[in-house]
Amino acid sequence: MNEPTVLFFEDEKGIQLVLSKILSLDGYQVVRAENGEKGLEALQTERIDVILLDVMLPGIDGFETCRRIKEQERYQDIPILFLTGRFAEKAYIAKGLSLGADDYMAKPFEPVELTARVGVLLRLKRANDELKKNNEQLIELNNELVQKNEKLSGLVDKDPLTSVDNHRSFQELLSREVDRAFRQKLPLTALLIDIDGFAKITEEFGHAFGDEVLSNTGRLIQDTVRDVDVVARFANDRFAALATASEMEGAYVMAERIRKDIEEFMIISGGRNASITVSIGLAPLPEEGTSSEAQMMERAKAALQKAKASGGNSTCLWTENIHEETIGLREDTDALSDVAVTLVGQSAKAKRVFFDSVKALVKAVEAKDQYTAEHSTKVAAYAVRLGKELMMPPNSLETLANASHLHDIGKIGIPDQILNKPDKLTDEEFALVAQHPAFGFRILKPLRMLDQELPGVLYHHEKYDGTGYPSGKQGEEIPLIARIMAIADTFDTLTSDRSYRTAWTVEEALAEIQQCSGTHYDPKLVELFVKSIRLDSLEVVRAAAKEYTWT
């Protein structure tokens, strides 16, 4: 253990020497200060255990020095022994003690008494230090315990997959909110939210992808509701929510916002992607009674069944005659199912007819820009070339080609004068052009057979370093289909005439793409693309992709 250190404030040289000798002989290190200012400076540089403080000091006196020491939290635990004249008035002693001093001695003093009092104060300080240390450890342990309890409580109350409340927690919250609604005469609306076709999603994409669907659905619901509302995973693919202090009209607006947010969201995981929809049933709190909670949830369930019977992706409010309405819808749905069975065998033909119709829209977009004729076809060819280098299967190459043909379809909403402007675009004009991936996504989103193509349309202007648009995705967060299309799109743009420049040579374009490898483009894909393009002429490259490109 280090020797304890005593700081004494004393201006008389003789007393300084006596104090130093007494304390040193008793095993103390000594720090002297002839006035208050120097003693306060010493406190900042030395580790002090006990302070001896003379009342009468030049400059600031002992009382003021004591006050300044004790007002600083880091010095408050250092004990102070006041040194006073033998006949000092009791008022002086009382003042010193009231300012935070721990003891006092009258001058002249006996060495034995001085060292005894200093020893008592030192033991007091060490005991206080130990107590303080133990208290800090207790606080730390208590904080850890609180955190662990909170975590344990979260495990008990939260669904581990979606992080929203679980069914058990929802039942408790439901009981509490129903009780509060009756006591305070507040409205309360229950929502049941069911993922449409969830079993088919897991069958087609696997359970891991299904978990991503559930996790994202729970997050989207939680992000949409208010902080005062309740969200829970009610069953496997079903969520429940309580719109507190909310009438049916307000809850319906919230439900529709949930439904639309989920409809517009694309689930991307493990190289697979899909868009989903939900059906929502709403019911208000019935009249007060013994079964009000159960009755409200049963009514919400009936409304949900009607929403699903109507084809899904809809929000339905509970009404008194909802059961009769649902029976009629089910009969209609059964009839539609029979038609669907007939159509399944014609799906391949329907898809061909569908793409024939979409081609007209693509041609309309290319006609808006005199320099982009056949642009989408060439982008598709270059993308397929890179896809083949990656050994993608035929169905993936077809998806890649389709997305490439459709990637600029959102430009249908951009004015011709901006698309054909020979000069540099203004910030406002560029901001409008930069919206074309999102425009295209919204145009194509309702067409369910294009689910696999949509990521390419939406994200082909993202950059590998995260500086692209519309979402600022980076690295492999960007879907592979979009990373391929970004390179193919740039290559055709550079090797084609534009209103503001003539076409670059193939080598100039490849050099530019290499220059942006790792910033704009995936470096592994750049290496493969450059190598593959240099093997053949562009005409050969485009001809080799003819089975996948639209003519």
SULZIHU-V567068 format. One record per residue. N is the residue number from 1. OMEGA is omega as a letter, one per 30 degrees, with the letter a starting at -180 (NA if undefined). NEAR is the number of other ideal C-beta (glycine too) atoms within 8 Angstrom. Layout:
BEGIN
n;omega;near
N;OMEGA;NEAR
N;OMEGA;NEAR
END
This chain:
BEGIN
n;omega;near
1;l;2
2;l;3
3;l;7
4;a;10
5;l;13
6;l;15
7;l;15
8;l;15
9;a;16
10;a;13
11;a;9
12;a;6
13;a;5
14;l;6
15;l;9
16;a;12
17;a;8
18;a;8
19;a;13
20;a;10
21;a;8
22;a;11
23;l;13
24;l;10
25;a;6
26;l;9
27;a;6
28;l;11
29;a;8
30;l;11
31;a;11
32;l;9
33;a;12
34;l;9
35;a;12
36;a;15
37;a;8
38;l;9
39;l;14
40;l;11
41;a;8
42;l;12
43;a;11
44;a;5
45;a;5
46;l;8
47;a;4
48;l;12
49;l;9
50;l;15
51;l;14
52;a;14
53;l;15
54;l;12
55;a;14
56;l;7
57;l;13
58;a;5
59;l;7
60;a;9
61;a;10
62;a;14
63;a;10
64;l;9
65;l;15
66;a;15
67;a;10
68;l;11
69;a;14
70;l;11
71;l;5
72;a;8
73;a;4
74;l;4
75;a;9
76;a;8
77;l;8
78;a;11
79;a;12
80;l;14
81;l;16
82;l;16
83;a;12
84;l;13
85;a;8
86;a;7
87;l;3
88;l;10
89;l;5
90;l;6
91;l;6
92;a;10
93;a;12
94;a;8
95;l;9
96;l;15
97;l;10
98;l;6
99;l;10
100;l;11
101;a;12
102;a;8
103;l;11
104;l;11
105;l;12
106;l;9
107;f;9
108;a;4
109;l;9
110;a;5
111;a;7
112;l;6
113;a;9
114;a;12
115;l;11
116;a;8
117;l;11
118;l;15
119;l;9
120;a;9
121;l;13
122;l;12
123;l;8
124;a;10
125;a;13
126;l;8
127;l;8
128;l;9
129;l;9
130;l;8
131;l;8
132;l;9
133;l;8
134;l;8
135;l;8
136;l;8
137;l;8
138;l;8
139;l;8
140;l;8
141;l;8
142;l;8
143;l;8
144;l;8
145;l;8
146;l;8
147;l;8
148;l;8
149;l;8
150;l;8
151;l;8
152;l;8
153;l;8
154;l;8
155;a;8
156;a;8
157;a;9
158;l;11
159;a;11
160;a;5
161;a;9
162;a;11
163;l;10
164;a;13
165;l;12
166;a;11
167;a;9
168;l;8
169;a;12
170;a;13
171;l;8
172;a;8
173;l;12
174;l;13
175;a;9
176;a;8
177;l;12
178;l;13
179;a;8
180;a;10
181;l;14
182;a;9
183;a;6
184;l;6
185;a;5
186;l;8
187;l;10
188;a;15
189;l;15
190;l;17
191;l;16
192;a;15
193;a;16
194;l;13
195;a;14
196;l;11
197;a;8
198;l;11
199;l;7
200;l;7
201;a;14
202;l;11
203;a;6
204;a;5
205;a;9
206;a;6
207;l;6
208;l;8
209;l;15
210;l;12
211;l;9
212;l;10
213;a;14
214;a;13
215;a;11
216;l;10
217;l;15
218;a;16
219;a;10
220;l;12
221;a;15
222;a;10
223;a;7
224;a;9
225;l;11
226;l;6
227;a;3
228;a;5
229;a;12
230;l;12
231;a;12
232;l;15
233;a;15
234;l;9
235;a;6
236;a;4
237;a;8
238;l;11
239;l;15
240;l;16
241;l;13
242;l;13
243;a;14
244;l;13
245;a;8
246;l;11
247;a;8
248;a;10
249;l;6
250;l;10
251;l;13
252;l;11
253;l;8
254;l;15
255;l;13
256;l;9
257;l;9
258;a;16
259;a;14
260;l;8
261;l;11
262;l;13
263;a;12
264;a;7
265;l;10
266;l;9
267;a;12
268;a;7
269;l;9
270;l;5
271;l;5
272;l;8
273;l;12
274;l;11
275;a;12
276;l;14
277;l;11
278;l;15
279;a;15
280;l;16
281;a;17
282;l;17
283;l;13
284;l;13
285;l;10
286;l;8
287;a;4
288;l;4
289;a;7
290;a;3
291;a;6
292;a;13
293;a;9
294;a;7
295;l;10
296;a;15
297;l;13
298;l;8
299;l;14
300;l;16
301;l;10
302;l;14
303;l;16
304;l;15
305;l;10
306;l;14
307;l;15
308;l;11
309;l;10
310;l;10
311;l;8
312;a;11
313;a;9
314;l;10
315;a;12
316;l;14
317;l;9
318;l;12
319;a;6
320;a;3
321;a;6
322;a;13
323;l;7
324;l;7
325;a;10
326;l;12
327;l;8
328;l;8
329;l;11
330;l;9
331;l;8
332;a;8
333;l;11
334;l;8
335;l;8
336;l;9
337;l;8
338;l;8
339;a;8
340;l;8
341;l;7
342;a;8
343;a;9
344;a;7
345;a;5
346;a;8
347;a;8
348;l;6
349;l;7
350;a;9
351;l;9
352;l;8
353;l;8
354;a;10
355;l;10
356;l;8
357;a;8
358;l;10
359;a;10
360;l;8
361;l;10
362;l;14
363;l;8
364;l;9
365;a;12
366;l;13
367;l;7
368;a;11
369;a;12
370;a;6
371;a;9
372;l;9
373;a;7
374;a;7
375;a;13
376;l;14
377;l;12
378;l;11
379;l;15
380;a;18
381;a;14
382;l;16
383;l;16
384;l;16
385;l;15
386;l;15
387;l;12
388;l;10
389;l;10
390;l;8
391;l;4
392;l;8
393;a;5
394;a;5
395;l;6
396;l;9
397;l;13
398;l;9
399;l;12
400;l;18
401;l;15
402;a;12
403;l;18
404;l;16
405;a;15
406;a;16
407;a;15
408;a;13
409;l;14
410;l;16
411;l;14
412;a;11
413;a;7
414;l;13
415;a;6
416;a;8
417;l;6
418;a;11
419;a;11
420;a;11
421;a;9
422;a;5
423;l;5
424;l;4
425;l;9
426;l;6
427;a;6
428;l;6
429;l;10
430;l;9
431;l;8
432;l;10
433;a;12
434;l;10
435;a;11
436;l;12
437;l;16
438;l;10
439;a;14
440;l;16
441;a;12
442;l;9
443;a;9
444;a;13
445;a;10
446;a;4
447;a;7
448;a;6
449;l;6
450;a;10
451;a;9
452;a;8
453;a;13
454;l;15
455;l;14
456;l;18
457;a;16
458;a;14
459;a;14
460;l;13
461;l;10
462;l;14
463;a;12
464;a;14
465;l;8
466;a;9
467;a;6
468;a;9
469;g;8
470;a;9
471;a;7
472;l;8
473;a;10
474;l;10
475;a;7
476;l;5
477;l;5
478;l;14
479;a;11
480;a;8
481;a;12
482;l;14
483;l;13
484;a;15
485;l;16
486;l;15
487;a;17
488;l;16
489;a;12
490;a;13
491;l;14
492;l;12
493;a;9
494;a;12
495;l;11
496;l;11
497;l;6
498;a;9
499;a;7
500;l;6
501;l;5
502;a;5
503;l;9
504;l;9
505;l;7
506;a;9
507;l;6
508;a;9
509;l;13
510;l;12
511;l;8
512;l;11
513;l;16
514;l;9
515;a;6
516;l;9
517;a;11
518;l;7
519;l;9
520;a;10
521;l;16
522;a;10
523;l;9
524;l;6
525;l;12
526;a;13
527;l;9
528;a;11
529;a;16
530;a;11
531;a;9
532;a;12
533;a;14
534;a;6
535;a;5
536;l;7
537;l;5
538;l;9
539;l;6
540;l;8
541;a;14
542;a;12
543;a;7
544;a;10
545;a;14
546;a;9
547;a;4
548;a;10
549;a;13
550;l;10
551;NA;4
END
